Amino acid sequence: MKGVKYVLDDRGEVDAVIIDVKKHRKLWEDIKDILVARERRKETPVPFEEVKKRLREKGKLP
C-alpha cells in the first residue's frame, strides 16, 4: 500500500507503522477514533441532558 511503511524489530516482525497522513487522512482519522473509543470504553457514560446542564452552567450554552 503506497504511503504506508512498516518498521520491523530485530526478529523481522512489525513493530510500528508509519502512515503518510496526506495520502491517508481518512484512514488515520478512523484509526484514531477507534483508539479513543477503546480508551473510553470503561468510562461511565454521562447522559446528554447532564452534559447540556454542565455546559449551561459554564456559560457555553444559552
PyMOL CGO cylinders between C-alpha atoms (Angstrom):
from pymol import cmd
from pymol.cgo import CYLINDER

trace = [
    CYLINDER, 0.00, 0.00, 0.00, 1.53, 3.32, -1.03, 0.3, 1, 1, 1, 1, 1, 1,
    CYLINDER, 1.53, 3.32, -1.03, 2.05, 5.78, 1.79, 0.3, 1, 1, 1, 1, 1, 1,
    CYLINDER, 2.05, 5.78, 1.79, 2.30, 3.08, 4.46, 0.3, 1, 1, 1, 1, 1, 1,
    CYLINDER, 2.30, 3.08, 4.46, 5.64, 1.88, 5.82, 0.3, 1, 1, 1, 1, 1, 1,
    CYLINDER, 5.64, 1.88, 5.82, 6.28, -0.88, 8.32, 0.3, 1, 1, 1, 1, 1, 1,
    CYLINDER, 6.28, -0.88, 8.32, 9.02, -0.69, 10.95, 0.3, 1, 1, 1, 1, 1, 1,
    CYLINDER, 9.02, -0.69, 10.95, 10.40, -4.12, 11.80, 0.3, 1, 1, 1, 1, 1, 1,
    CYLINDER, 10.40, -4.12, 11.80, 12.02, -5.25, 15.02, 0.3, 1, 1, 1, 1, 1, 1,
    CYLINDER, 12.02, -5.25, 15.02, 15.18, -7.37, 15.33, 0.3, 1, 1, 1, 1, 1, 1,
    CYLINDER, 15.18, -7.37, 15.33, 13.20, -10.53, 14.56, 0.3, 1, 1, 1, 1, 1, 1,
    CYLINDER, 13.20, -10.53, 14.56, 11.69, -9.04, 11.41, 0.3, 1, 1, 1, 1, 1, 1,
    CYLINDER, 11.69, -9.04, 11.41, 8.24, -8.65, 12.95, 0.3, 1, 1, 1, 1, 1, 1,
    CYLINDER, 8.24, -8.65, 12.95, 6.18, -5.50, 12.51, 0.3, 1, 1, 1, 1, 1, 1,
    CYLINDER, 6.18, -5.50, 12.51, 6.87, -3.15, 15.42, 0.3, 1, 1, 1, 1, 1, 1,
    CYLINDER, 6.87, -3.15, 15.42, 5.25, 0.04, 14.13, 0.3, 1, 1, 1, 1, 1, 1,
    CYLINDER, 5.25, 0.04, 14.13, 3.52, 1.53, 11.12, 0.3, 1, 1, 1, 1, 1, 1,
    CYLINDER, 3.52, 1.53, 11.12, 4.20, 4.92, 9.53, 0.3, 1, 1, 1, 1, 1, 1,
    CYLINDER, 4.20, 4.92, 9.53, 1.23, 6.36, 7.66, 0.3, 1, 1, 1, 1, 1, 1,
    CYLINDER, 1.23, 6.36, 7.66, 1.50, 9.28, 5.23, 0.3, 1, 1, 1, 1, 1, 1,
    CYLINDER, 1.50, 9.28, 5.23, -1.36, 11.40, 6.53, 0.3, 1, 1, 1, 1, 1, 1,
    CYLINDER, -1.36, 11.40, 6.53, -1.52, 13.45, 3.36, 0.3, 1, 1, 1, 1, 1, 1,
    CYLINDER, -1.52, 13.45, 3.36, -2.37, 10.30, 1.40, 0.3, 1, 1, 1, 1, 1, 1,
    CYLINDER, -2.37, 10.30, 1.40, -4.40, 8.50, 4.05, 0.3, 1, 1, 1, 1, 1, 1,
    CYLINDER, -4.40, 8.50, 4.05, -6.03, 11.18, 6.22, 0.3, 1, 1, 1, 1, 1, 1,
    CYLINDER, -6.03, 11.18, 6.22, -9.39, 9.32, 6.37, 0.3, 1, 1, 1, 1, 1, 1,
    CYLINDER, -9.39, 9.32, 6.37, -7.67, 6.06, 7.37, 0.3, 1, 1, 1, 1, 1, 1,
    CYLINDER, -7.67, 6.06, 7.37, -5.73, 7.84, 10.13, 0.3, 1, 1, 1, 1, 1, 1,
    CYLINDER, -5.73, 7.84, 10.13, -8.91, 9.53, 11.43, 0.3, 1, 1, 1, 1, 1, 1,
    CYLINDER, -8.91, 9.53, 11.43, -10.64, 6.14, 11.58, 0.3, 1, 1, 1, 1, 1, 1,
    CYLINDER, -10.64, 6.14, 11.58, -7.71, 4.57, 13.45, 0.3, 1, 1, 1, 1, 1, 1,
    CYLINDER, -7.71, 4.57, 13.45, -7.60, 7.49, 15.88, 0.3, 1, 1, 1, 1, 1, 1,
    CYLINDER, -7.60, 7.49, 15.88, -11.37, 7.22, 16.51, 0.3, 1, 1, 1, 1, 1, 1,
    CYLINDER, -11.37, 7.22, 16.51, -11.03, 3.50, 17.28, 0.3, 1, 1, 1, 1, 1, 1,
    CYLINDER, -11.03, 3.50, 17.28, -8.18, 4.12, 19.73, 0.3, 1, 1, 1, 1, 1, 1,
    CYLINDER, -8.18, 4.12, 19.73, -10.11, 6.87, 21.53, 0.3, 1, 1, 1, 1, 1, 1,
    CYLINDER, -10.11, 6.87, 21.53, -13.21, 4.65, 21.74, 0.3, 1, 1, 1, 1, 1, 1,
    CYLINDER, -13.21, 4.65, 21.74, -11.15, 1.83, 23.26, 0.3, 1, 1, 1, 1, 1, 1,
    CYLINDER, -11.15, 1.83, 23.26, -9.69, 4.18, 25.87, 0.3, 1, 1, 1, 1, 1, 1,
    CYLINDER, -9.69, 4.18, 25.87, -13.13, 5.47, 26.81, 0.3, 1, 1, 1, 1, 1, 1,
    CYLINDER, -13.13, 5.47, 26.81, -14.87, 2.10, 26.89, 0.3, 1, 1, 1, 1, 1, 1,
    CYLINDER, -14.87, 2.10, 26.89, -14.56, 1.82, 30.67, 0.3, 1, 1, 1, 1, 1, 1,
    CYLINDER, -14.56, 1.82, 30.67, -15.70, 5.38, 31.38, 0.3, 1, 1, 1, 1, 1, 1,
    CYLINDER, -15.70, 5.38, 31.38, -19.08, 5.90, 32.96, 0.3, 1, 1, 1, 1, 1, 1,
    CYLINDER, -19.08, 5.90, 32.96, -21.44, 7.38, 30.36, 0.3, 1, 1, 1, 1, 1, 1,
    CYLINDER, -21.44, 7.38, 30.36, -22.88, 10.84, 31.04, 0.3, 1, 1, 1, 1, 1, 1,
    CYLINDER, -22.88, 10.84, 31.04, -26.47, 11.46, 29.94, 0.3, 1, 1, 1, 1, 1, 1,
    CYLINDER, -26.47, 11.46, 29.94, -26.82, 14.11, 27.23, 0.3, 1, 1, 1, 1, 1, 1,
    CYLINDER, -26.82, 14.11, 27.23, -29.08, 16.23, 29.45, 0.3, 1, 1, 1, 1, 1, 1,
    CYLINDER, -29.08, 16.23, 29.45, -26.35, 16.31, 32.11, 0.3, 1, 1, 1, 1, 1, 1,
    CYLINDER, -26.35, 16.31, 32.11, -23.78, 17.42, 29.53, 0.3, 1, 1, 1, 1, 1, 1,
    CYLINDER, -23.78, 17.42, 29.53, -26.07, 20.23, 28.40, 0.3, 1, 1, 1, 1, 1, 1,
    CYLINDER, -26.07, 20.23, 28.40, -26.64, 21.27, 32.03, 0.3, 1, 1, 1, 1, 1, 1,
    CYLINDER, -26.64, 21.27, 32.03, -22.89, 21.44, 32.72, 0.3, 1, 1, 1, 1, 1, 1,
    CYLINDER, -22.89, 21.44, 32.72, -22.28, 23.45, 29.55, 0.3, 1, 1, 1, 1, 1, 1,
    CYLINDER, -22.28, 23.45, 29.55, -25.03, 25.91, 30.51, 0.3, 1, 1, 1, 1, 1, 1,
    CYLINDER, -25.03, 25.91, 30.51, -23.50, 26.31, 33.99, 0.3, 1, 1, 1, 1, 1, 1,
    CYLINDER, -23.50, 26.31, 33.99, -20.18, 27.18, 32.35, 0.3, 1, 1, 1, 1, 1, 1,
    CYLINDER, -20.18, 27.18, 32.35, -21.88, 29.67, 30.06, 0.3, 1, 1, 1, 1, 1, 1,
    CYLINDER, -21.88, 29.67, 30.06, -21.08, 27.69, 26.92, 0.3, 1, 1, 1, 1, 1, 1,
    CYLINDER, -21.08, 27.69, 26.92, -24.73, 27.11, 26.03, 0.3, 1, 1, 1, 1, 1, 1,
    CYLINDER, -24.73, 27.11, 26.03, -27.64, 29.55, 26.22, 0.3, 1, 1, 1, 1, 1, 1,
]
cmd.load_cgo(trace, "trace")
